Amino acid sequence: MGKQSRRASRRRRHEINKGRDGLTITVGVMPRMKPSGQPSLKEELRLLRSPLLYADHVDVVAPSAAWMNDFRPLRDVVVDDPWRTVTALPSETLRRLGVERITSQDFRRAMRELEARQAHDPDRIECERQWREALPQLKRQADEVFDSYVSVEIDMALEADSVRMISEGTRLEDDSDQQIAWFRDRLVNALSDPGSHMLLDDMTTAFLHDSGYYPDGLPTVTELRSRRVAVGTGLVERLPTFPDAPMSQILEARDEPAAGRARYRTSAKNLADKLQSSALDETLSSEIDELWNDEVRPALEDLRKSASMTRVAVESGKRLVTEGYGVPTIAVAIANIPDLASVLPSAAAAAGATGRVIVAAAAEAFKARSAVRQHDFVYLLDVDKNLSRRRG
């Protein structure tokens, strides 16, 4: 895929795509800056990771992350060829560089006309001089932002079509009041949607809490959904293998059947409805910690033990079969289908007493496995196991 095709693909990701099936989480992240003055994207990445293992789609309302998409092409500029480099920049990037009083098409046409003039033409010389001075600095700034692992991880999620940036109407060059107003309006609009599922970082939560828009808290339905999302993603974040998992492993784990995520979301709803804190309360995180320590982590430990015991029983059953105790092969094949575990005794009725004992033990093992697979938290167990396996 060429650069123009990739740029077009990225632009399409920023457009509102109506009619997507499944659950969409809208993530809101306040802009943060590095000491150098460049946008910092660490919080965007942190808040993006767990929704990928909870929702079907993720929208990010994060000015810093949105800005980076239009500056990405500056990494490819050829400093020694400003004429070709500048005219090849996409319209969004040109606007970021200040091309606003004329259209990008007119700007490119003017650049080509200047390039076509005689080499000693003063206007041509001045234009080339200015771009030759500006391009190295622009490229250095772009490289500083995009060479970090954070931007690579975000880019990976974008390339997998799992995430889209909501950026229409915001510009890096806008003053602070304009940027704050844009950010606030996007969040308020999303929170006003009865179908909204929001996830906010601490600074954004405090920002909304202090904005005066919600003196009585969020609308009831939005409040419930936002709290459920916070619980569902928060429990994912607390899995032992999750903090160190790179984006590539998270995306691979996300490829597990969506039915598991859907069942887990139902469990997260039930847990969230037990909590007292609202989505805008600072105490919500501590309640999720308590939920993890008191209910979820012990349940996962029990599930791991049950799954381990089931594996031992299954391997023992396989060993007895290979040692020639006469259990019909068909019984073993059926035993590997948890939903048919109940048919095992009758399937092995022709076997001797020893065979019946073996098959009954296998049936119990597979019934136990079926119980594990039906548990509310089996999705979390699977995610933790998959991330651990891929990391190893």
C-alpha positions in Angstrom: 0.0 0.0 0.0 1.4 3.4 -1.0 1.7 6.4 1.2 -1.3 8.1 -0.4 -3.4 5.0 0.1 -2.3 4.8 3.8 -3.2 8.4 4.3 -6.6 8.0 2.7 -7.2 4.9 4.9 -6.2 6.9 8.0 -8.5 9.8 7.0 -11.4 7.4 6.6 -10.9 6.1 10.2 -11.5 9.6 11.5 -14.9 9.8 9.9 -18.0 8.8 11.8 -18.9 5.3 10.7 -22.6 4.9 11.5 -24.1 1.5 11.8 -21.3 -0.4 13.5 -22.4 -3.5 15.3 -21.6 -4.2 18.9 -20.5 -2.0 21.8 -18.5 1.2 21.2 -16.6 2.8 24.0 -15.8 6.5 23.7 -12.5 7.3 25.5 -11.9 10.9 26.7 -8.3 12.0 27.5 -7.1 15.4 28.5 -4.1 16.7 26.5 -0.7 16.4 28.2 2.6 17.8 27.1 6.2 16.6 27.4 8.8 18.9 28.9 10.0 19.6 25.3 6.5 21.0 24.5 5.5 18.0 22.3 2.3 16.2 22.9 2.5 13.3 25.3 0.4 10.3 24.4 1.1 7.9 27.3 -2.3 8.5 28.9 -4.1 8.0 25.6 -2.4 4.6 25.2 -3.0 3.6 28.8 -6.7 4.3 28.5 -7.0 2.8 25.1 -5.6 -0.7 25.9 -8.2 -2.2 28.2 -11.3 -1.1 26.1 -9.8 -3.2 23.2 -10.4 -6.3 25.4 -13.9 -5.2 26.5 -15.6 -3.4 23.6 -16.2 -4.1 20.0 -15.1 -0.6 18.9 -13.2 2.2 20.5 -13.5 5.9 19.7 -10.9 8.3 21.2 -11.7 11.9 21.9 -8.1 13.0 22.6 -6.8 16.2 21.0 -3.1 15.1 21.4 -3.7 11.8 19.6 -5.9 13.4 17.0 -3.2 16.1 16.2 -0.6 13.5 15.6 -2.3 12.0 12.7 -2.1 15.1 10.6 1.6 15.6 11.5 2.6 12.0 10.7 3.4 12.8 7.0 6.1 15.2 8.2 8.2 12.2 9.0 8.5 11.4 5.3 9.6 14.9 4.2 12.8 15.1 2.1 14.6 18.2 3.4 16.7 18.7 0.3 13.6 18.7 -2.0 11.1 21.2 -0.6 9.2 21.7 -3.8 8.2 18.1 -4.2 7.9 17.4 -0.5 5.6 20.2 0.4 3.2 19.8 -2.6 2.9 16.1 -1.7 1.7 16.8 1.9 -2.0 16.0 2.5 -4.5 18.8 2.9 -4.9 18.2 6.6 -1.2 18.6 7.2 -1.0 21.7 5.1 -3.8 23.2 7.2 -1.8 22.4 10.3 1.1 24.3 8.9 -1.0 27.4 8.3 -2.3 27.0 4.8 -5.8 28.4 5.5 -6.5 31.5 3.5 -6.4 29.6 0.3 -7.4 26.0 -0.6 -4.7 23.3 -0.5 -5.2 22.9 -4.3 -4.5 26.6 -4.9 -1.5 26.4 -2.6 0.0 23.5 -4.5 -0.6 25.2 -7.8 1.2 28.3 -6.5 4.1 26.2 -5.3 4.4 24.5 -8.7 4.3 27.9 -10.5 7.1 29.2 -8.3 9.1 26.1 -8.9 8.7 26.6 -12.7 10.3 30.1 -12.5 13.9 30.8 -13.3 16.4 29.7 -10.7 17.4 33.3 -9.9 13.8 34.5 -9.5 13.8 36.3 -6.1 10.3 35.0 -5.0 11.4 31.5 -5.9 14.6 31.8 -4.0 12.9 33.2 -0.9 10.2 30.6 -0.9 12.7 27.8 -1.2 14.9 29.3 1.5 12.0 29.5 4.0 11.0 25.9 3.4 14.6 24.6 3.6 14.9 26.3 7.0 11.5 25.0 8.3 11.5 21.4 7.1 14.4 20.1 9.2 12.8 21.4 12.4 9.3 20.1 11.5 10.8 16.6 10.7 12.7 16.6 14.1 9.5 17.4 15.9 7.6 14.8 14.1 10.3 12.2 14.8 10.3 13.1 18.5 6.6 12.4 18.7 6.3 9.3 16.5 9.5 7.4 17.3 8.4 6.6 20.8 6.9 3.2 21.6 3.7 5.0 22.6 2.9 6.3 19.1 3.9 2.9 17.6 1.4 1.1 19.8 -1.4 3.6 19.0 -0.5 3.3 15.3 -0.8 -0.5 15.6 -4.3 -0.2 16.9 -5.2 2.2 14.2 -3.8 -0.1 11.5 -5.9 -2.9 12.9 -9.0 -0.8 12.4 -9.9 -1.3 16.1 -9.8 2.4 17.0 -10.7 5.7 15.4 -9.8 9.2 16.4 -12.4 11.9 16.8 -10.6 15.0 15.7 -12.9 17.1 13.4 -13.0 20.7 14.5 -9.8 20.8 16.6 -6.5 22.2 15.6 -3.1 22.3 17.3 -2.7 26.0 16.6 -6.0 26.9 18.3 -5.6 28.8 21.6 -6.2 27.0 24.9 -9.7 28.3 25.3 -10.8 27.0 21.9 -9.2 23.6 22.5 -10.8 23.2 25.9 -14.2 24.2 24.5 -13.9 21.7 21.7 -12.9 18.9 24.1 -15.7 19.8 26.5 -18.3 19.9 23.8 -17.3 16.6 22.3 -17.5 14.9 25.8 -20.8 16.6 26.6 -22.3 15.5 23.3 -21.2 11.9 23.9 -22.5 11.9 27.4 -25.9 13.3 26.2 -26.3 10.3 24.0 -28.5 7.6 25.8 -26.5 4.9 24.0 -23.1 6.3 25.1 -20.5 4.2 26.9 -17.8 6.6 28.2 -14.4 6.0 29.7 -12.5 9.0 31.1 -9.1 9.5 32.6 -8.8 11.1 36.0 -8.1 14.6 34.7 -11.0 14.5 32.3 -13.3 13.3 35.1 -12.2 16.2 37.3 -12.6 18.6 34.4 -16.2 17.5 33.8 -16.9 17.4 37.5 -15.7 21.0 37.9 -17.3 22.3 34.6 -20.7 22.8 36.2 -22.5 20.8 33.5 -23.4 18.0 35.8 -24.1 19.5 39.3 -26.5 16.5 40.0 -24.3 13.9 38.3 -24.6 12.3 34.9 -27.9 11.3 33.4 -29.1 8.0 34.9 -28.6 5.8 31.9 -25.2 7.3 31.0 -24.1 7.1 34.6 -24.9 3.4 34.7 -23.2 2.6 31.4 -20.1 4.7 32.2 -19.7 3.0 35.6 -20.1 -0.5 34.0 -17.4 0.4 31.4 -15.1 1.6 34.2 -15.6 -1.7 36.1 -15.3 -3.9 33.0 -12.1 -2.3 31.7 -10.7 -1.8 35.2 -10.8 -5.5 36.0 -9.0 -6.2 32.7 -6.3 -3.7 33.7 -5.8 -5.6 37.0 -5.0 -8.9 35.3 -1.4 -9.9 36.3 -0.3 -10.2 32.7 -1.9 -7.1 31.3 0.3 -4.2 32.4 3.4 -5.5 30.5 1.5 -6.8 27.5 2.4 -4.9 24.2 -0.3 -3.8 21.8 0.5 -6.7 19.4 -0.4 -9.2 22.1 -3.6 -7.3 23.1 -4.7 -7.3 19.5 -4.1 -11.0 19.2 -6.0 -11.7 22.4 -8.8 -9.5 21.1 -9.1 -12.0 18.2 -10.8 -14.4 20.6 -14.5 -15.0 19.8 -16.6 -11.9 20.5 -19.2 -14.0 22.4 -16.8 -14.3 25.3 -16.5 -10.5 25.5 -20.2 -10.1 25.4 -20.7 -12.6 28.3 -18.1 -10.9 30.3 -19.8 -7.5 29.8 -22.9 -9.0 31.3 -20.9 -10.0 34.4 -19.3 -6.6 34.6 -22.8 -4.9 34.6 -23.9 -7.1 37.5 -20.7 -6.2 39.5 -20.9 -2.5 38.7 -24.5 -2.3 39.9 -23.3 -3.3 43.4 -21.0 -0.2 43.7 -21.9 3.0 45.4 -19.6 5.4 43.5 -20.7 7.2 40.4 -18.6 7.4 37.2 -17.4 10.9 38.2 -16.5 10.0 41.8 -12.9 9.8 42.7 -13.8 6.8 44.9 -14.8 4.6 42.0 -11.2 3.4 41.4 -10.8 2.3 45.0 -14.2 0.4 44.8 -13.0 -1.4 41.7 -9.8 -2.3 43.7 -11.9 -3.8 46.4 -14.1 -5.6 43.9 -10.9 -7.1 42.3 -9.4 -8.2 45.6 -12.5 -9.5 47.3 -14.4 -11.2 44.4 -12.7 -11.4 41.1 -9.1 -12.4 41.9 -10.2 -15.2 44.3 -12.7 -16.4 41.7 -10.0 -16.5 39.0 -7.6 -18.4 41.3 -10.4 -21.0 41.9 -11.0 -21.2 38.1 -7.3 -21.8 37.5 -7.2 -24.6 40.0 -10.3 -26.2 38.5 -8.9 -25.9 35.0 -5.6 -27.4 36.1 -7.4 -30.4 37.8 -9.4 -31.0 34.7 -6.3 -31.1 32.5 -4.7 -33.7 34.9 -7.9 -35.8 34.7 -8.1 -35.6 30.9 -4.4 -36.5 30.5 -4.8 -39.5 32.8 -7.8 -40.7 30.8 -5.8 -40.4 27.6 -3.0 -42.3 29.1 -5.3 -45.2 30.2 -6.7 -45.4 26.8 -3.3 -45.6 25.1 -2.3 -48.3 27.6 -5.0 -50.6 26.3 -7.7 -50.7 28.9 -10.3 -51.0 26.1 -12.3 -47.8 26.4 -13.9 -47.3 23.0 -12.2 -44.6 20.9 -15.6 -43.1 20.2 -16.1 -42.4 23.9 -12.9 -40.5 24.1 -13.9 -38.4 21.0 -17.2 -37.6 22.5 -15.6 -36.8 25.9 -13.8 -33.9 24.2 -17.0 -32.2 23.6 -18.1 -30.6 26.9 -21.8 -30.3 26.0 -22.0 -34.1 25.3 -20.2 -35.1 28.5 -23.5 -36.6 29.8 -23.6 -39.2 27.1 -20.3 -40.8 28.0 -21.6 -43.6 30.3 -24.1 -44.9 27.8 -21.5 -44.6 25.0 -19.2 -46.8 27.0 -21.8 -49.3 28.2 -20.2 -52.1 26.3 -16.9 -51.7 28.0 -15.9 -53.7 31.1 -16.1 -52.5 34.7 -12.7 -50.9 34.5 -13.7 -49.1 31.3 -16.8 -47.8 32.9 -14.8 -46.4 35.8 -12.4 -44.7 33.4 -15.1 -43.2 31.3 -17.1 -42.0 34.3 -13.9 -40.2 35.6 -13.4 -38.6 32.2 -17.1 -37.6 32.2 -16.7 -35.9 35.5 -13.5 -34.1 34.3 -15.3 -32.8 31.2 -18.3 -31.7 33.2 -16.0 -29.8 35.5 -14.4 -28.2 32.4 -17.8 -27.3 31.1 -18.6 -25.6 34.5 -15.3 -23.6 34.2 -16.2 -22.5 30.6 -19.6 -21.3 31.8 -18.2 -19.2 34.7 -18.8 -15.4 34.6 -15.1 -14.7 34.7 -13.8 -17.3 32.2 -13.2 -14.5 29.7 -10.8 -12.8 32.1 -9.1 -16.1 32.7 -8.7 -16.7 28.9 -7.3 -13.2 28.4 -4.8 -13.5 31.2 -3.7 -17.0 29.9 -3.4 -15.8 26.3 -1.3 -12.8 27.2 0.9 -15.0 29.4 1.4 -17.5 26.7 2.3 -15.0 24.0 4.6 -13.1 26.4 6.4 -16.4 27.1 
